[in-house]
Amino acid sequence: MFTGENIKKIRIDRNISRRKLAESIEKDELYLKLVEEEGLEVSVSDLLKIANILDTDVSSLIDGMGLYEKGVVITREDSRVRVERKTRLDYESLAPHYSGRHVEPFLVEIKENDIVEYSSHEGEEFHYVMSGVLKISVDDKEYILNPGDTIYFDSSFPHALSAVGEKVNILAAIYNGASMTHMARSQKMADLIQGAKIQKSVNIVIVIPNNHAIDAVNRAIEELVVANAYIVGNPEKFPVQYKNYIDNYKIVPIDPEGDDFEFRCAEKGVALIKSDHGQMLMKGNINTAVFMKSILNKEHGIGTGRRLSLVSIFELPKLNRFIILTDPGINPELTLKSDISTSKDIIINAIDVAKSLGITRPKVAVLDANEKTSEKIPTSIFAKQLSEMKWNGADVYGPLSYDLALYEESVKEKGLTGNIVAGKADILIVPHLAGGNFLYKAWAMTMSADVANVVLGASVPVIITSRSDSDMTKFLSLCASAVYSAYNPEG
């Protein structure tokens, strides 16, 4: 990748000095010099910050072209990217730097193996045999191809490749017309997907997987966001779709007998996270209370001492930034028993997510009916108290009404132009779950806004999907969780 060169070029085009850009992303000038001139690797969080400040997209920084721009990309032999997908197949990507491509060209070396592993996915494939002899099965029919032979087939049919002899080398072109990057409705969400794809793929643990979880993780495996998935439960009940990427799944069987089956599954899933087998934990077909209880177990769990909270990431029309909403799904109230300190965890969780997405100093609006406090509305008093507290690396203000939090025109009309948060909020904190849920559904269902959900408060991001969530929401939630898992809140 030529990320550093592209950052430098766009920075100069924008007439922004290296020092100013470094200060804006809270790094020293030497760091940026090493990025631009020595090829120092940039974290996804820093890449998102730089894209925000330079008013561009992540693909422009990585590939030197806009996400939807067509162009020409030459890949030299030493610029190919190895892709580790299967134990007996070595992939080498021949066009890793063409942004938003629909066709994936690979050089593939297939080694001899007695085990035939089938896969299937939407799209088409073309294979050209360069050396050796290829045996390929497509939809239960077997074909033998010699050097110079080709095959073109519908990849939704179950298919498997194997070498006749020690190994075979092929040129493969894999077409996928449903790239999630192109299906995202907004630029920021496309950037989030790109960020998740360019960082090292992560492992995930799924407790009692259901169809929704497996479908979402399969897509994340296809897009190189997830490397391996540990599936915990009764293998006889696992959805068959996991076999499409059987090499990427690690089965962790749990005896289904007994009333404590779900508890033992949750306990094992948490243990896998504690032993560093996974960087994300996903709920499948398990009771939420049982799942959460294992996460928060004081002796064996993965709690951090913070309250667990749902952080939802949106990009809304006319607002060229991520808008983060919390908590629309877990905590009934922001403030428990009038103890203002209980609110801090929910706000800190949201701030951490914002920073992982490249928002250098998040602006946090504590929402209420209007911007004035009233003894008749206790939550407005709590909001004021929260805004008077000291916050590390963020600006917090409340109470603010919805319009005053997001829209600068409303701020001017109300005369709050000197307020650092009003009209510029990145994070909206709701006083009650009901209000957050109303906003969430209005944005996601009525406005058709894309959304990613992350549950924080444990040592790793937790993914809890709903049956009503779209495929894109589930995939974006995996992307956001993967990006967060690589982020270090301590800097």
N, C-alpha and C positions, 0 to 999 in steps of 0.2 A: 504494500500500500504506500501511497505517497501523501499521507495525511499531513505531515509537517509542511511539505512544499505547498499544498493547497491552502492550509491555514495561513501561511505567510503571504501567498498571492492575494487571497481574499482580504486579509487584514490591510495590506497596502492599498488595494483597490478602494477600501472603505476609509482610507486615510486615518487609520487608527494605529498609534504607536505600539511597539511591543510592550513597553512599560505599562501603558494604559490597559491593554488587553490582559496582561498578567495580573494587574491589580484588580481588574474586574472579576477575574476567576479566583481571586485570593491565592495566587501563586507568586513566586518571585520571578524576576526577569530571566534569570539563568535557566529556570525550568522551561520557559517558553522558547528560549534560544536552543536548548537541547532538543525540544520537540521539532522546531522548524528546521534545524540545521544538522542534527545528529540522528534523527529518526527515533527519538525517545517515544515509547509507546504511551498513548493517551488513554486514560480511563474513560469509560462510557459517560460517567457523570461529568467529567471535564469537557468531553466532546460535546455534550448537550449544552453545557454552559457556553462554550465558544460559539456554537451555532446560534444560540439566542442573541449573544452580543453582536455577532457579525451579521445578524439578520439573514441567515441562510439556512439550508437544511443539512442534515448529517451526511447525506450522500454527496453533496458538493464538497464537503471536507475530506471525505474518504476517497472519492473517485474523480473529483475535479469537474463533475457535471451535476446538474440538477437531477432530482429523483426521476422526473418524467421526461428528461431531455434525451433525445436520441443522439448517438455519436459513434465514434470509432475508438475502440480500446485495443491496443496491442499488448499481448502478454508474452514477455520474453521467457525463455526456458527457465531462467533462474527466478522468475516471479510467480511460477505456478504455486498453488496452495494445496498441500496435502490435507485430505479430509479423512479422519478416522471414523469409520462407520461400522464396519463389520470386521470380525477377527480374521477372516480368510480372504477378504477383498481389500485391496489397497486402492484408494481413489486419489486422483490428482486433478484438481479443478483447472481447466484451461482458460477460463474467463472469470476469475474471481473479482475483478475490479469493474466489470460492466454493471452499472447501477440498474436495479429493477428488472433484470433479465428474466425472460420467460423460459429460455432454454438453458439447461446446464450441461455443458460439454465436459466430459471426463476422460482421462486415460485410466483404465482399470486393469489391475493385475489380479487374476483369480487363481488361487492356489487349490491344489487337489484336496478334496475333503469328502469323506463318506457320507456326511450329513447334508441332505438337501434342504435348504431353507427358502421358503416361499415368502414373497411380499406382493403387495398390490397397492396402487394409488391412482388417483385420477390423473389422466394425461396420456402421453405416448412416449415410446422409446425407440431409438435407432441404435443398432450395434454393428460395428465393423470389426472383423477379426483380423488383427495385425500379425499375431504369431501364435502357434499352438492350436489346439482343437477345443472348441467350445461346445458343451452340451447345454442346451437351454430348453426348459419346459415352460410352455405357455398354455394355460387353460387345459391342463392334463394331456397335452400333446408334446412329444419330445422331438427335438431337432438337433442335428449334428452339423456344426459349421466349421469349415476349414479356412486357412488364411486366404483373405480376399473376399470371403462370403459376407453378406450382410443380412440383417433381419430388422423389420419394422413392425411394431405391434402395439395394441391398445394395452396400456399398463394397468388398467383397472382389472384385467384378468390376473389371477394368481400366476406368478412366474418365478423361476429359480434358475440360477446360473451355476455351472460347475465346470471344472477343467477335466479334460480327458488327458491324463498324463500329469506331469508335475505342475504345470501352470499354463495359463493362456493370457495373452494381452489383447485388450480390445479398446476401440474408441467408442464411447457411448455418448449419445446426445439424448437428454431426458427433458421432455417438454412438460411444463406445469403451467397451465393457463390461469390458475387460481392463486397466484402469489398473494399472500396476506398483505405484503407491503402495498400493493396496488389496490387492494380491496379496502384499505383504511380510508375513512371519509375525510380525514384531515391531515395536514402536514405534520403537526406535532406527533400524532399517533404513528404516522409512517416513520418519523424519526425514532420513536421509541422502539419500533420493530427493528429498524436498522441497527440501533444500538445493541439490542439483545442478540442480534445475529452476529455482530462482529466480535463480541467478547467471547471468552472461552465458554463453551457449552457447559451447562450445569447438570447435576443429578437431582432427581426428585424422588420423594417417597410418597406413594399413594396408599392410603389405608382403605381397604375393601373397595377396590375400584369398580365403578359403574360405567355404563356406556359413555356418559357425558365426559367423565374424566379421561377415559382412554382415547376418545376421539380428539379431545383437546391436546393431550400429550403427544399423540401420533402426529398431529399437525406441527407441534413444537419440535419434534424429532426431525420431520421433513425439512423444517426451516433452520435446522442446526442451532436452535435455542436450547434444547434439552439433549444431553448426551445419553444418559441411561435413566431408567425408571425402575425403582424397587416397588413391586406390587405385593401388598401384604393381605393375606386372607385365605379363603378356601379356593385353591386353584380350579376346582371343578365348577365354580360359579363365576370365574373371571370372564369378561366379555371376550369373544373370539377375535375382536379387532386387534388385540395386542400382538397377535401372531403375524400381522403385517410387518412388524418391526421386531421380530422375536429376538434378534441379537441384542437389541437395546433394552430389553426387559429382563429384570432379575426377579425370579419368583421367590417369595418368602412365605412358605406355607404355614398356616395356623390350623390346628385341629378344630373343626367346626362344632364338635360336641361340647355341650355345656352351656349354661345360661350366661357365662362370662366371656363368650366368644368375642364380642365387639370390644370389650375391655382389653382382652389379651392382644387383639389386633392393634388397637391404639397404642398400647404399651410398647409393642414391638416396633411400631412405626417411629415413635418418639426415641426409642433406643437406637435405631438406625441413624437418626439425626444426631444424637449425642455422640455416636461413634464416627461421625463425619462421613457417612456414606451418602448423604444427601444435603443439598443446600436449600431445599424448599420442601415443605410438607403440604400434602393435598388431601382434603377430605373426599371420600367417595360415598358409598352407601352405608353410612354409619351414623348413629344418633349423634347430633351435634353436642349434646351435653356430655356424653361419654368421651367424645373426641377432645373436647376442651378440658375436661377434667384430667386427662392424661397429660396434656400439654402443661397444665398448671400445677401438676403434682409437685409438692415442695421437695420431695426426696429424689424422685426419678424423672421429673419433667424438664421442660426446656424454657420455663418462664424466666423473665429477666427482672421481675419485681414490678414491672409496669402493668397497667390495665391493658388487656387486649382490646384493640379497636379496629374497625373497618375504615380504611382510607380509600376513597374512590377518586379516580383521576379522569377528568373530562377535558375535552377541548370544545368550547362553545362557539356558535356563530358570532362573528364580529369581534371576538376577543382573541387576539393572536398570542395566546399563551395557554399553558395548562391551567385548569381550575380544579383545585382539590377540595373535595367535600368530605367532612367527617362529623359525626359518625352516623351513617344512615342505616346501620344494620345490626349492631351488637349491643351497645350501651343505651338503656332507656333514657338516661339523663347524663348531661355533661358533668354536673356538679352533684355529688352525693351528699345527702343530709346537710346541706348548706355549708359543707366543708370545701372551700375553694381550692385547697391543695389537691383534691381528688381530680380536678379538671386538667391538671398539668400534663399527665401522661398522654391523654388523647391529643393534646395540642403538640407535644413533643414528637409523638409518632408521625403526625402529619408533616411537621417540619422536616423530619428525617427523610420522609418519602420525597418531599419537594426538593431537597438538596441532592438526593440521588438522581433526580431528573434534570439536574443542572441549574436549578434556581438558586443563585448564590446566597441571597439574603431574602428569604420568603417574607411576604407581607400577609399577615394573618388578620382576618376580620372575624370578630366574635359577633354573630348575628343575633338580632332581636327585632322587635316590631319597629322601632325607630332609633335615632341616635341619642335619645335622652333617657336618663335613668328615672325610674319611678319606684317608690316603695310598694306600689300595687303590682309591679312586675318584678319579682325577686331576681329573675334571670338577668334583667338589665343591670342590677346592682352587681351581680357576679361578674358580668362582662366587664364592667368598669374596673372592678378589683383585679381582674386578670390583666387588663391593659396597663395597670400600674405596677405590675410585677416585672422583675428583671428577666429578660429572655436572651439566651445566648445565640447570636447569629440570626435573629429574626426580629421583625417589628410586629407587635401585637396591639390591636386596638379594638375596643368595643365599648358600648354597643353600637352597631351599625345596622341599618336596614339593608335589605338585599340590593336595592338599586344604588345606594351610596357605597356599598362595598365594591361593586363591579363597574359602574358606569360614570365616567368623568363628567358627562353632561349633567347628570343629577347632582354631582358634587358641586359644580359651578353654580347651579341654581340654588342650592342650599347654603352656599358660602363656606364650604369646608375645604377650600383649595389648599390650605396649609397643612392638612392632615396627611401624613406620610403613607397611610394605608388606604384611605377613602378613594374609590375609583380605580385602585391599582391592586386589589387583593389577589393573591395567588391561592390562598386557603380560606375556605369558609367553614367556620365552626358553628354547628347548630346546637341550641340548648337542649333539644329533645330529639329522640329517635324519630318520632312521627314527622316532624318538620323536615328532617334530613331525608326520610324515605319519600316524602312528597316531592322534594326537589329532584331526588335521584330518578324517580319514575317519570317525572315531567321532562327532564332532560333526555333520558335514555329512550323513552317510549314515544313521547309527543314530538320532541325535537329530533329524534333519531341520532342523537350524539353518541359517538363511540365512548366506551368507558372501560377502564381497567381497575380491578379491585385487589387490594393487598391488605391482609390482616397482620398488624404488627403488635409487638409486646412480648413475643417469644424470641428465642435466639436466632431463628430463621423466619423468613416470611412464610405465612400460612395462606393457603388458597382454599376458599370455600365458595364453590359455584352453586348457582341455582338452576333448576330445570328451565326456568324462563330466560336465563341468560342466553344471548346469541352466541354462535360459534366464535364471532370476532371478540366478544367480551371475554370469553374463556381464554382465547389465545392471547389477547392483550394482557390479561391478568397474569398469565405465565411469563410474558415478556417483562412486565413491570417488576414482578417478583424476582426474575433472573437478574435484572439490572440492579435491583436493591441488594440482592445477595452478594454482589461484587463491590458494593459501596461500603466504605469505612466511615461511620458517623464521627469517629474521632479525628478524621482528616488523614 
